Amino acid sequence: MDDGGGIRMTTVVAIDGPAGSGKSSVSRAAARELGFDYLDTGAAYRALAWRCIEQGIDTHGPRDVIESLDSFEYSIGIDPDRYFVRVGSEDVTEDIREPRVSAIVSRVARIPEVRSYLVELFRSIIASSSRPGIIVEGRDITTVVAPDAEVRILLTATEEARMGRRSAEIAGVSAEKTAQELSSRDAQDSQVVDFMNAADGVTTVDSTDLDFDQTVLAVVNLVRTQAG
């Protein structure tokens, strides 16, 4: 977008959605197609949860987690072709996807002080983008992190479709257990933010009957139409 003074500003695309909706993979592929940066906000919550586990920080009460924020050194690659997640100097890109992290990440993410701290971090990362645009995906992006984004999307699908996709992604885990974990994650996170219903001005993209490429195309076309 143009700020009115002839200076080209970064277009922000905000994407929300429930677990298993394809937010991360679709957003990353769409960013690559558009020549945009890509920010996975969920990685920060996972990285903090991973750090709590590694350092023995009690996550059942908020106090210790809140105090740990002052020394939380976090960095993430926003180039969709050079994605990484680091805590300090340690690459935790794969580690934060471990089941032990998934089991407690909602507990960490429910803490209001954690969310406030990370929202400011996300905004600073968005502001650092030097590309024509950046796609930011997560749970509360369209309403809290970037409510003024030029393009705001709720990416969703039926519960059955989401569970099927998540099961296909996770090897060695039964479909029943995957469904149980997905439902539990959604239930816990929904106590903090509504990511199942589109807020005013947010466009819903339902991928239930779309394959991956069709979903990416739907997002790309929406960005091109709405961002001009």
C-alpha positions in Angstrom: 0.0 0.0 0.0 1.0 3.7 -0.4 1.1 5.9 2.6 0.0 8.9 0.5 3.4 10.4 0.4 4.7 8.1 -2.3 6.4 5.7 0.1 5.7 2.0 -0.5 4.5 0.4 2.7 4.4 -3.3 3.5 1.0 -5.0 2.9 0.0 -7.0 6.0 -2.2 -10.1 5.5 -3.6 -11.5 8.7 -4.8 -15.1 8.8 -6.5 -16.8 11.7 -7.9 -20.3 12.0 -8.3 -23.4 14.2 -5.8 -26.2 14.5 -5.6 -28.4 11.4 -7.0 -25.7 9.1 -3.7 -25.5 7.2 -2.8 -22.0 8.3 0.9 -22.5 8.4 1.5 -24.4 5.2 -1.0 -22.4 3.2 0.3 -19.1 4.5 3.9 -20.0 3.8 3.1 -21.2 0.2 0.9 -18.1 -0.5 3.8 -15.8 0.8 6.2 -17.6 -1.5 3.8 -17.1 -4.5 3.3 -13.4 -3.7 6.9 -12.6 -2.9 5.9 -11.8 0.7 7.5 -12.5 4.0 5.8 -15.1 6.3 5.4 -15.0 10.1 4.3 -18.0 12.1 3.2 -16.6 15.4 2.4 -19.9 16.9 6.1 -20.8 16.8 6.9 -18.2 19.5 4.4 -19.7 22.0 5.9 -23.1 21.2 9.4 -21.8 21.6 8.5 -20.3 25.0 6.9 -23.6 26.1 10.0 -25.5 24.9 12.3 -23.2 27.0 10.1 -23.7 30.0 10.5 -27.5 29.7 14.3 -27.3 29.1 14.8 -24.9 32.1 12.3 -26.6 34.4 10.1 -23.6 34.6 6.7 -24.3 36.3 3.9 -23.7 33.7 1.0 -24.6 36.0 1.1 -21.1 37.6 1.8 -18.0 35.6 4.3 -16.3 37.8 7.5 -18.2 36.8 6.6 -18.1 33.1 6.0 -14.3 33.3 9.3 -13.8 35.1 11.1 -15.8 32.4 10.0 -13.4 29.6 12.7 -10.9 30.5 15.4 -13.4 29.4 13.5 -14.9 26.5 15.8 -14.5 23.4 13.7 -15.4 20.4 14.3 -15.1 16.7 12.5 -16.5 13.6 13.1 -16.5 9.9 10.4 -14.7 8.0 11.7 -15.5 4.5 9.4 -18.4 3.5 12.3 -20.2 1.9 14.6 -19.7 5.0 12.4 -20.5 7.9 14.0 -21.1 11.3 13.2 -20.7 14.9 15.9 -20.0 17.5 15.9 -19.6 21.3 19.2 -17.8 22.0 21.7 -19.4 19.7 19.9 -22.8 19.6 18.0 -23.9 16.6 14.7 -25.3 17.8 12.8 -25.4 14.5 12.1 -29.1 14.9 12.1 -29.3 18.7 9.1 -27.1 19.2 6.9 -29.5 17.3 7.5 -32.3 19.7 4.5 -33.8 21.5 5.9 -32.7 24.9 5.7 -29.1 23.7 2.3 -29.5 22.1 1.0 -30.8 25.5 1.7 -27.6 27.4 1.8 -24.8 24.8 -1.9 -23.8 25.4 -1.1 -23.5 29.1 1.6 -21.0 28.3 -0.4 -19.2 25.7 -3.4 -18.6 28.0 -1.3 -16.3 30.2 -2.4 -12.7 29.4 1.1 -11.2 30.1 2.6 -13.7 27.7 0.2 -12.8 25.0 0.8 -9.1 25.5 4.5 -9.5 25.4 4.5 -11.6 22.3 1.9 -9.4 20.5 4.4 -6.5 20.8 7.2 -8.8 19.5 5.1 -9.9 16.5 4.4 -6.2 15.7 8.1 -5.4 15.7 8.8 -8.4 13.4 6.0 -7.2 11.0 7.5 -3.7 11.0 11.0 -5.2 10.1 9.7 -6.7 6.9 11.4 -5.2 3.8 9.3 -7.1 1.3 6.1 -5.8 -0.5 4.0 -7.7 2.1 4.0 -10.1 4.9 1.5 -12.9 5.7 1.0 -13.3 9.5 -0.9 -16.4 10.8 -2.1 -17.6 14.1 -5.1 -17.4 16.4 -5.7 -13.8 17.1 -4.0 -12.0 14.2 -7.1 -10.4 12.6 -8.4 -9.1 15.9 -5.4 -8.4 18.2 -2.0 -8.5 16.5 -3.0 -6.8 13.2 -6.6 -5.7 13.3 -5.8 -2.9 10.7 -4.3 -5.4 8.2 -5.2 -4.7 4.6 -6.3 -8.3 4.2 -7.9 -10.3 7.0 -8.8 -13.9 6.5 -10.3 -16.7 8.6 -9.0 -20.0 7.2 -11.2 -22.9 8.3 -12.6 -26.3 7.5 -15.0 -28.8 9.1 -13.8 -30.6 12.2 -13.7 -33.9 10.2 -11.5 -32.4 7.5 -9.1 -30.8 10.0 -8.7 -34.0 12.0 -8.0 -35.9 8.8 -5.3 -33.5 7.7 -3.7 -33.4 11.1 -3.7 -37.2 11.3 -2.0 -37.4 7.9 0.8 -35.0 9.1 1.7 -36.9 12.3 3.2 -40.4 11.8 2.8 -43.0 14.4 -0.1 -41.4 16.2 -3.6 -42.9 16.0 -6.4 -40.9 14.3 -8.4 -41.1 17.6 -5.5 -39.6 19.6 -4.9 -36.9 17.0 -8.6 -35.9 17.1 -8.6 -35.8 20.8 -5.5 -33.6 20.9 -6.8 -31.3 18.3 -10.2 -30.9 20.0 -8.4 -30.3 23.3 -6.1 -27.6 21.8 -9.0 -25.8 20.2 -11.1 -25.9 23.5 -8.2 -24.6 25.6 -7.3 -21.8 23.1 -10.9 -20.8 22.6 -11.0 -19.7 26.3 -8.6 -16.9 25.3 -9.6 -15.9 21.7 -12.3 -16.6 19.2 -10.6 -18.1 16.2 -13.6 -20.1 14.9 -15.8 -17.1 13.8 -14.9 -14.3 11.5 -14.8 -10.9 13.0 -16.3 -7.9 11.2 -14.4 -7.2 8.0 -12.7 -10.7 8.0 -13.2 -12.9 4.9 -13.8 -16.6 5.5 -12.0 -19.1 3.3 -13.4 -22.6 3.9 -11.0 -25.2 2.6 -13.2 -28.3 3.4 -13.7 -29.1 -0.2 -10.4 -27.6 -1.5 -7.1 -29.3 -1.9 -3.9 -27.7 -0.8 -3.1 -25.9 -4.1 -6.7 -24.7 -4.4 -6.6 -23.3 -0.9 -3.3 -21.4 -1.6 -4.8 -20.0 -4.8 -7.9 -18.8 -3.0 -5.7 -16.9 -0.5 -3.4 -15.5 -3.1 -6.4 -14.3 -5.2 -8.0 -12.7 -2.2 -4.8 -10.9 -1.3 -4.4 -9.6 -4.9 -8.0 -8.5 -5.0 -8.2 -6.8 -1.6 -4.7 -5.3 -1.4 -4.8 -4.0 -5.0 
